[in-house]
Amino acid sequence: MHICKINKLQLVFSVLSLFLFFNTVNAALLSADDSLFGSGSITIDTSTNLAWLDLSITEGISFNKVSNELESGGLYAGYRFASPDEVFLLFVAAQIPDINVPGDFANYGTTENSSPALTLIELMGPSYQVQTGDVLLSEIAGFSSQHVLVNGFDLIQMPYATVREGVITQEGTQSFGEVFTTGSSIFPSNSYEGVGSWLVKPAVVPVPPSIALFFSGLAFLTILARKNKSK
């Protein structure tokens, strides 16, 4: 009877451990609140410990104006522009498979990108969305920290993720995800519809409910084991 109880405890402990493992693996990106910008306005990448401000918040504001607000006392104080490499890692954390890949259909990216890219767009935006006929285009795009010189002009590199849903092809109606961190550059002094800024700051990672449940279960098992031992 005592062995049976111990086996039951071990089983419960194993279930809790597996629950914790799978929830931790699937929680690379977490939505968080900001006291200034509101509920769900931050996305935390637990793989890099960076907190990303939703691009919809800075949509339509030029690079230069956002830069001025990064200073102490500014609206975005504490944040900085992310590099294209950091945006790349964010796309990887979102499990987007084909980054910087034009794709085979009208350079719309790939069908494999569509679902994870759309999830990220819904999490951080969208910064731009438009319906054209049967095709719904959703996008997040923004200024990065990278300056590039193009034909003598100082431009800012603009990573983006675009999903087109309802595209009619020979194979039927499909969705495509176009995800790039290179290749598009825009003027820092201009404001663009649908373009925000990739702003990041060090993250204060919240404790996921699965971890809290794990330690609660562990405490319960410890108490139960002590009771069984005293019998």
N, C-alpha and C positions, 0 to 999 in steps of 0.2 A: 504493500500500500504506500509506503514511504517512497519507494522507487517510482511508482506511478505518478505521485505528486511532483517529484523532481523532473520527470520526463515532460509533464504538462508545463511546468515552469520553463523548461528549456525550449519547448515548442513555441510558447507565447513570446519568449525573448527573441527567438529566431524570426518570427513573423514581424515583430516590431523592428528588428534590425533591417530586414528586407524592405519594409515600408519606408524607413528612413533613407535607405540607400537609393531607392528608385525616385523618391520625392526630391532628394538632393540633386541627383543627376538631371532630372527634368526641370530644375529650377535655376538654370543658368541666368535667365532674365526675369527679374521681378519688378512688378509695378509698385511704386511708392508715392506717398503724398508729400507735398511741399507746403509749408505754412504760408508762403507768399503766392505761389502759383496754383495751389489747390490740389484736389484729390486726383491721384493717378498721373501727376504731371512729370514724374521722374521714372526712368527705367534704370534699374540697377543690374549691371553685369557682374555676377558673382565670380566669374572667371578672371576678371581684371580688377575687380573692386572699384569700378568707375560708375558714377551716377550721371545719367544722360538726361538733359532737359528736353522735353518734348519739342520737336521742331515746329509744331503748330503754334507754339508760344512766340517764337521769333520770326514767324513767316511774314514776308513783306518788309523786313527791316534790313538795311544795308550792313555790310561787314563793318564799315567805319563807325556807324552808329552803335552797333552792338559792342564794338571794341571800346568805345568811350564809356559804356555802361558796365564794363568789367572791372573798372577801377574801384577802389574803396569808396563805399557809399553809393555805388551805382546799382542799377536794377538787377544786374547779373553778377554782382560782386561775389567772389568765391569760385566762379566758373572760369573756364578758359576754352579757347577753340581746340577741338580735337584734331589730331593729325589724320591724314588718310589711312595710315597704318592702323591707328586705333579704331577707325570706322570699319576697316577690314575685319579686325578681331570681333567687333560687335556683330557684323554680318555672319561671321563664323559661329559665334555664340547662338545666333538665331537659327543655326542649322541650315543656312542657305548654301546649297552645294556648288553652284556655278557663278562665282564672282569674277567680274571682268571677262565674261564670256558673251559674245554678241548673239549666239544662237543661230539657228538655220532659217527661221521664218521672219523675214523683214527686219532683222536685227532687234527683235522684241525680247531677246533673252531666251530662256528655256522654260519648258513646261514644269520641270522639276523645281524651279525656283518659285513658282507662283504661290504655293501654299505657305511656305515659311516666310517668304517676303511679305505676303499680305498680312500675316500675323504680326510681323514687326511693324508694318505700316500702321495697323490698327492700334498697336501698343504705343507708338510714338507720334501719332499724327491722326490723319494724314495732313501733310502741308499743302497738298493739292489734290483735287478730285473733280473729275468731269465725266459726264456721260455723252458719248457721241454715237448716235444710233443705238446699236445693240452692245457697243463696247463701253465698259466702265473702266476708266483709268484712275488708279489710286497711286499716290507717290509721296515719298519723303525725300527731300533734297535740301542741301544746305552748304553754307560756307565752311571750309575747313581752315586749318592753320597754315596750309601750304600755299606759298606764293610761287607763281610761275611766270616766266617772261615769254610773251607771245607777240611776235612782230613789234617788239619794242614796248609793249604795254605790260604793266604789272597787273596780273590777274590772280584770282583766288581759285584754287581747285575745289570742285563741287562734287563730292560723292552723292550718290542717289540710289534709290530703289524704287522701281516702277513696276506695277502689275496691271496688265490689261486682261480683263475678264470678258468672255463672250466673243472672242475673235473667231471668225469663221474661216476654217481651213479645209483642205481636201479631206482631212481625217475627221472633220466635223467641228463643232464648237469647242474651243480650247481656251485655256488661260496661260499667259506667259509672264515670267518675271525677269526684268532687266535690272541687273544689280552691278553697279560700277563704283570704284573708288578713284579711277583715273579717267582722263580723256575729256572731261568737261571743265571749263574754266570761265569765270565771269568777273565783271568789274567790281572792285570793293566799294566803290562810291555809289553804286546803283542799288535800287530796291527792285526785287523781282517777285511777281506773283507766284506763290507756290514754293518759294525758296526761303528757308529759315537758316539757322546756324547750328552746327554740331557742337554743342556746349557740354563740357564734362567737368566734374569735380570729384575728389575722393569720396567714396561711398561709405556711409554708415549702414552696414548690411543688417537688415532686420532678421530676427530669429524666425525661421519658417515654422508654421504650426506643427509640421511633422517632427521637428526637433523637440519642440515643447512636449508633444505627445510621447516621444521616445523617452525623455527623462522622467515624465510622469509615470509611464509604464514601468520604467526601471526602478523607480522608488517603490512602487507598489509591489513589484516582484521581490525586492529586498526585504520589505516588511513581511511578506508572505513566507519567504524562505526562513526568516528568523523564527516565525511562529511555528513552522513545521519542525525546525531544529529543536525547539524547546519542548516539543511533545515527546 
